[in-house]
Amino acid sequence: MKRTTGIAENDYARLRILIRQIFEESYQSYGYRRITAVFKSRGYNVNHELVYHLMREEGIKCDQRTKRPEE
């Protein structure tokens, strides 16, 4: 008997797409905490650790802003 993809893996695939969309909408500035907040505002019940894990697997990383020296 051939195993099929589990429910969790299907959900993770959909979450990966949504994470990528939110990340691109934010001009690649949102980290896992803000993306989790966006999910919760859209009605998804997602743990921040799951978002962090999926972002690391996908190689998604936000750029940290650096302070400019004052002139």
Backbone torsions as a table, in degrees:
resi	resn	phi	psi	omega
1	MET	NA	134.1	-178.9
2	LYS	-89.1	134.2	178.7
3	ARG	-78.3	142.0	176.2
4	THR	-101.9	168.2	177.9
5	THR	-69.1	133.0	-178.5
6	GLY	-71.8	167.8	-179.6
7	ILE	-61.8	-43.6	-177.9
8	ALA	-61.8	-41.4	-179.6
9	GLU	-65.8	-36.5	176.5
10	ASN	-65.5	-41.7	178.3
11	ASP	-65.1	-39.6	179.4
12	TYR	-63.9	-37.9	178.3
13	ALA	-63.4	-41.6	178.1
14	ARG	-67.7	-39.7	178.0
15	LEU	-64.3	-38.5	178.6
16	ARG	-59.9	-41.9	179.0
17	ILE	-64.7	-44.4	-179.9
18	LEU	-66.1	-39.5	177.8
19	ILE	-61.4	-44.4	179.4
20	ARG	-61.5	-41.7	179.8
21	GLN	-64.0	-46.7	-179.8
22	ILE	-63.1	-40.2	179.9
23	PHE	-62.8	-43.0	179.3
24	GLU	-70.3	-36.9	178.1
25	GLU	-63.3	-30.0	-178.0
26	SER	-89.8	12.9	-177.8
27	TYR	57.1	39.1	176.2
28	GLN	58.9	36.4	-178.7
29	SER	-114.5	-8.5	-179.3
30	TYR	-89.6	134.6	173.6
31	GLY	-94.2	-170.4	-175.6
32	TYR	-65.9	-30.8	-178.9
33	ARG	-68.2	-46.0	-179.8
34	ARG	-69.8	-37.4	177.7
35	ILE	-63.8	-39.5	176.0
36	THR	-61.6	-40.9	178.7
37	ALA	-63.9	-38.3	177.6
38	VAL	-65.0	-43.4	177.1
39	PHE	-57.4	-46.3	-177.9
40	LYS	-65.8	-35.5	178.3
41	SER	-70.2	-25.1	177.8
42	ARG	-89.3	0.5	174.5
43	GLY	96.9	7.1	177.5
44	TYR	-88.9	140.2	176.5
45	ASN	-102.1	90.4	-174.5
46	VAL	-124.3	136.4	178.6
47	ASN	-80.0	142.9	-179.0
48	HIS	-65.1	-29.9	179.1
49	GLU	-67.8	-35.0	177.0
50	LEU	-67.2	-43.7	178.4
51	VAL	-61.4	-43.8	178.3
52	TYR	-59.6	-45.8	-179.1
53	HIS	-62.2	-47.3	-178.7
54	LEU	-67.0	-36.6	177.6
55	MET	-64.9	-40.0	178.9
56	ARG	-65.8	-41.1	178.7
57	GLU	-63.2	-35.5	-178.8
58	GLU	-84.2	-9.7	-179.0
59	GLY	76.2	26.2	179.9
60	ILE	-92.0	125.3	-179.8
61	LYS	-145.0	131.2	-179.4
62	CYS	-81.5	153.4	178.0
63	ASP	-86.9	129.3	176.7
64	GLN	-78.2	140.3	176.0
65	ARG	-79.6	142.2	176.4
66	THR	-111.9	147.0	179.3
67	LYS	-73.4	137.1	175.2
68	ARG	-85.3	143.0	176.9
69	PRO	-67.7	138.8	-179.9
70	GLU	-74.4	142.6	-178.3
71	GLU	-96.2	NA	NA
